[in-house]
Amino acid sequence: MRKNECVKKKIEKIIKNSLVPEDPIHSKNTLEWLLKLNPDADEALKIAALAHDIERAIEKRKVKRKDYKDYDEFKNAHALNSANISVEIMKECNVSTELADDAFHLIRFHETGGSRRVNILRGADGVSFFHVNLPEYFSRNGKKETEKRWFWGYRRLSEKEKIIIAKFNYQDEELNTLVTTWLEKSQLCL
Ligand SMILES: [Fe+2]
């Protein structure tokens, strides 16, 4: 257990220094949603929830959107990079190879999904984006980009997760109005 605490502390220390302001809260909030949606989530899932975006916090190593031809390709490279960095941390803390391999796999595929446990992580990550990242994303990228990102994320949610995120209310009235419009639009697109 002490080894797992070592991993979690190292992850927190790295993400605390991210230049993306919402990264520290998103890491913790993804873990919170993981446990809310799956109270018996195992240690590999908990580590993966905290670390899944870790590469974004390391300026020298992070992948850049401009180097990839589309958003999915960029997200795939982001997931692989975060998985590799997470394994380095787990090795430094001497966790078992089984746990390190398991967490690597979860993080590696957290954007694309696949197995039951990968989808659990993807769901918690997706809900957390709408919960804590969206306002910062909106203030940084504006209406057009946020609309694209909103639909990209919304399409990937399960029906249960869609119901959860439809209830979120933001401090920003402009964003609330836009989200209402996008939710209506997504219903029409069904
Ligand atoms: Fe994330």
Boltz pocket constraint, residues with backbone or C-beta under 6 A from the ligand:
constraints:
  - pocket:
      binder: B
      contacts: [[A, 26], [A, 30], [A, 52], [A, 53], [A, 125]]
      max_distance: 6.0
